[in-house]
Amino acid sequence: GSTDTPDDVVHATCTAIQEAFELRMFAASQDPTGDEHGWDIPVVLFPGGAHALSPAADAITFMMLMNSTKREFLVGEQVRGAPHLDRFGVEALPTGYVVCAPGGRVGEVGAADLIQSEDGELVHAYALCAKMYGFSLLYLEAGSGASTPVHPDLIKRAASVSGLTLLVGGGLRTPEHVRSAVEAGADWIVTGTITEDASSMDELRERLLGLVEACSN
């Protein structure tokens, strides 16, 4: 999702992930107690634009930044990227993308008219619009590493629109944040920044386990 990540880096990353999954699948297939199908995991791109695509991906969140004030992020990048995705054979997942305050870097770069915590009716209208456009996913984001996550009231209003899979991300640092988002109606949780400063694999595993448990409890 980084706004300036180029094609070659995205492609190298996708390829490395696919190869890692293939190795784990092979290892599981050699173990009588292993479950190789458990490693049949799709690699889905969350792109920063038409400059960040890869044929090694299985799918892509094909997004409209719905509250952007720039044509580029409403349809421009999508028009540039569509022929490449068609040629690659990468599955497009139609996604409405709405940036909420504080917005962070994506709010700045995407020139988003940020959704405030009291804008429940507005986010409900965006969710209805996404459904009427035929989007299958709606993503509410507060910005990568946001100081505060998307307000639960906004999540509830978006979740009240049926027929959408609701993703929520940005600022979800603790199990309590995640639990609040899930209880408000989030179907999927998006996180990443909290994994970047882990001092060890054990710490990273512990952090992720806490978030997963918060989603399921």
VOGU-3710 file (C-alpha; in Angstrom, 3 decimals, decimal comma):
1> gstdtpddvv> 0,000/0,000/0,000  2,970/2,401/0,220  2,330/5,289/-2,124  5,746/5,264/-3,808  6,544/1,535/-3,988  7,538/0,726/-7,607  6,517/-2,256/-9,742  9,798/-4,125/-9,357  9,667/-4,061/-5,557  5,995/-5,081/-5,517
11> hatctaiqea> 6,671/-7,923/-7,958  9,719/-9,154/-6,027  7,705/-9,140/-2,805  4,765/-11,024/-4,329  7,112/-13,583/-5,862  8,944/-14,125/-2,565  5,666/-14,640/-0,699  4,378/-17,095/-3,306  7,639/-19,052/-3,172  7,518/-19,168/0,628
21> felrmfaasq> 3,970/-20,547/0,535  4,983/-23,151/-2,051  7,828/-24,318/0,184  5,525/-24,595/3,185  2,959/-26,507/1,105  5,646/-28,926/-0,069  6,928/-29,433/3,469  3,390/-30,091/4,712  2,791/-32,571/1,892  5,765/-34,617/3,114
31> dptgdehgwd> 4,432/-34,744/6,675  1,715/-37,367/7,325  0,174/-35,011/9,894  0,646/-31,878/7,796  -2,107/-29,879/6,103  -0,753/-28,583/2,818  -4,066/-26,917/1,953  -3,613/-24,684/4,979  -0,836/-22,942/3,050  -2,925/-22,400/-0,086
41> ipvvlfpgga> -3,257/-18,702/0,722  -3,993/-16,087/-1,964  -1,668/-13,098/-2,301  -3,807/-9,970/-2,619  -2,345/-6,599/-3,587  -3,347/-3,366/-1,886  -1,837/-1,013/-4,471  -0,656/2,551/-4,176  -1,537/3,089/-7,834  -1,013/1,765/-11,345
51> halspaadai> 2,757/1,863/-10,733  2,544/-0,895/-8,098  1,225/-4,036/-9,808  2,476/-7,593/-10,258  1,442/-10,635/-12,317  2,554/-12,774/-9,352  -0,438/-11,610/-7,296  -3,604/-13,691/-7,184  -5,914/-10,712/-6,788  -5,981/-6,967/-6,190
61> tfmmlmnstk> -8,253/-4,617/-4,281  -9,346/-2,565/-7,303  -10,194/0,606/-5,440  -11,944/3,899/-5,878  -10,813/6,425/-3,255  -14,372/7,605/-2,895  -13,751/10,753/-0,855  -10,790/11,998/-2,886  -11,087/15,431/-4,450  -8,864/14,359/-7,373
71> reflvgeqvr> -9,995/12,530/-10,503  -6,695/10,637/-10,456  -7,777/8,594/-7,438  -11,420/8,268/-8,423  -10,796/6,743/-11,852  -7,466/7,874/-13,349  -5,124/5,320/-11,756  -7,742/2,633/-12,296  -7,912/3,336/-16,039  -4,120/3,158/-16,244
81> gaphldrfgv> -3,937/-0,093/-14,323  -6,884/-2,012/-15,803  -5,179/-3,097/-19,069  -2,185/-4,447/-17,121  -4,388/-6,414/-14,737  -6,354/-7,821/-17,657  -3,135/-8,937/-19,330  -1,798/-10,423/-16,081  -5,026/-12,290/-15,371  -5,092/-10,929/-11,816
91> ealptgyvvc> -8,543/-11,027/-10,222  -9,953/-7,562/-9,463  -11,885/-7,168/-6,203  -14,097/-4,051/-6,592  -13,425/-1,952/-3,501  -14,734/1,329/-2,178  -12,026/3,112/-0,186  -12,967/5,830/2,304  -10,332/7,670/4,350  -11,333/8,846/7,818
101> apggrvgevg> -9,616/11,342/10,127  -6,789/11,688/10,974  -6,018/10,296/7,506  -2,229/10,313/7,657  -0,136/10,170/4,520  -2,830/8,514/2,406  -5,213/11,336/3,226  -2,639/13,886/2,077  -1,518/12,115/-1,085  -5,060/11,080/-1,996
111> aadliqsedg> -6,428/14,590/-1,366  -9,186/13,042/0,734  -12,044/15,051/2,195  -11,639/13,258/5,519  -14,586/11,640/7,272  -14,833/12,943/10,840  -15,987/10,900/13,828  -19,382/12,641/13,831  -20,027/12,013/10,098  -22,104/8,878/10,590
121> elvhayalca> -24,735/9,788/8,019  -22,068/10,612/5,461  -20,203/7,326/5,871  -23,549/5,513/5,638  -24,173/7,299/2,346  -20,726/6,275/1,082  -21,511/2,665/1,999  -24,808/2,826/0,123  -23,016/4,357/-2,854  -20,408/1,579/-2,803
131> kmygfsllyl> -23,164/-1,031/-2,790  -24,972/0,657/-5,673  -21,740/0,811/-7,671  -21,502/-2,955/-7,226  -18,411/-2,937/-5,013  -17,967/-6,106/-2,970  -15,616/-4,552/-0,395  -15,663/-1,282/1,537  -12,510/-0,180/3,339  -12,584/2,473/6,067
141> eagsgastpv> -9,069/3,631/6,896  -7,752/6,163/9,408  -4,310/6,225/7,777  -1,268/4,025/8,254  -0,009/4,322/11,828  -2,860/6,699/12,710  -2,898/8,172/16,205  -6,523/7,074/16,582  -8,455/4,339/14,733  -11,719/4,712/12,838
151> hpdlikraas> -14,457/5,643/15,312  -16,756/2,704/16,182  -19,838/4,795/15,351  -18,615/5,173/11,760  -18,016/1,435/11,519  -21,528/0,737/12,804  -23,108/3,054/10,243  -21,164/1,512/7,367  -21,873/-2,019/8,612  -25,607/-1,318/8,617
161> vsgltllvgg> -25,538/-1,499/4,800  -25,951/-5,130/3,772  -24,075/-6,849/0,967  -20,625/-5,370/1,641  -17,580/-6,925/3,267  -16,324/-4,200/5,610  -12,579/-3,724/6,117  -11,251/-1,387/8,816  -7,641/-0,302/9,280  -5,320/2,386/10,565
171> glrtpehvrs> -4,347/2,918/14,191  -5,373/-0,561/15,351  -2,466/-1,095/17,721  -4,008/-3,044/20,568  -6,355/-5,999/21,025  -8,827/-3,528/22,543  -8,817/-1,440/19,357  -9,390/-4,549/17,265  -12,143/-5,869/19,516  -13,934/-2,511/19,374
181> aveagadwiv> -13,809/-2,491/15,561  -15,063/-6,071/15,292  -17,887/-5,455/17,765  -18,892/-2,382/15,742  -19,240/-4,503/12,598  -15,853/-4,848/10,874  -15,553/-8,086/8,892  -11,813/-7,808/8,266  -9,088/-5,994/10,193  -6,120/-4,429/8,390
191> tgtitedass> -2,914/-3,862/10,315  0,751/-3,614/9,474  2,563/-0,803/11,264  2,586/-2,628/14,607  4,635/-5,399/13,021  7,401/-3,091/11,815  9,039/-2,286/15,152  8,894/-5,731/16,756  12,304/-6,556/18,218  12,047/-10,288/17,542
201> mdelrerllg> 9,942/-12,932/15,845  8,650/-13,995/19,248  7,417/-10,474/19,973  5,852/-10,228/16,512  4,121/-13,580/16,974  2,798/-12,499/20,378  1,442/-9,222/18,985  -0,297/-10,896/16,068  -1,724/-13,631/18,272  -3,237/-10,988/20,542
211> lveacsn> -4,942/-9,310/17,587  -6,217/-12,598/16,167  -7,650/-13,587/19,534  -9,348/-10,188/19,806  -11,021/-10,818/16,441  -12,352/-14,205/17,475  -13,470/-13,483/21,039
//
